[in-house]
């Protein structure tokens, strides 16, 4: 069963996010087979809210924890908080998985 990983950036760390973005995107590309979805959280006007959401195809909480701890954003100290939540895949890409 997959996990949702929600991250919350530390306040005033946009410069850390920008400085680490290329390494973060390379990390995501390297692990794209695990990603059901991911992306930054945005305000209604499209500006960065300082955090992200990952839906990862991993079996255990420990695997999900290791995954997010391997993200360059984590290594750079960007995150104030990370929430891991088990998720039941019902519909993805218009396809039923129940």
N, C-alpha and C positions, 0 to 999 in steps of 0.2 A: 504494500500500500504506500503511495507516495507521501511526501511531506511538503508543506508550505513553509518556506523560510521567509519571515518578514524582518527587514533590517531598518533600524532607525539611526541616522547619523548623529554624531555629537554636534551640538550647536556651533556655528561659525567654523565648520570644517569643509566648506565648499572647495577651498583651495586644495585640500587633501584629496577630495574626490576627483578633481580635475587633474591633479598631478599623477594619480594612480589609474586613471581611466583606461589608458592603452593596455596596461598590464591586466586589468580586470577584464577587458574585452577579449584579450588573448586567452585568459583563463576560461571564460565562458565558451569560446570556440573549441578549446581543448576538451571541454566536458559537455559539448552540445548533445551527445547521445543520452545524457541524463536529464536534460532540460525539457520539461513538458511546456513550460512558459517561464519567462522572466522579464523584468524591466524595472525602470525607475518609477517611483511614485511622483506624480505631478499635480500641481495646483490646477484649478480650472483654466487659468490663463496660460498654462503650458510650462510654467517655471518649475524648477526642481524643488521638491519638498524635502529632500534630504533623506533618502532611504530607498529601499527596493523590495521587490517581491520575487521570489523564486518558487517554482513548483518543480520539484525534483523527483525523479523516479528512483528512489532508494528504499531499501527494505527496513532499515532500522534507524532509530533516533541517533545512535552513535555514528552511523554513516553520514547522516545529514549534518551532524555537528562537525565531523571531520571535513566534509565538503565546504561548509561556510568558513571554517577556520583556515582552509587552503586558499580562499579568495584573497587576492592582493589588497582589496579594500580592508579586510579584517586585519591582515598583517600590518597595514599602515596605521592602524588604530582609528579608523574612520567611524566605526560603529559604537554608539552609546549603548544600544540594546539590540538583541537578536531574539526572535520568538520562533520556535519550531513547533509546528502543529501537524499532526497526522491528518491525512486527507483521503477521502474516498473518491476515486475517479468515477464520476457518473457520465458526464458528457465532455468530450474533448474533440474539438474540430468538427462538431456536428455529429459525431459518432457516439452511440451509447455503449458504455462499458459495464453496464449492470448485468 
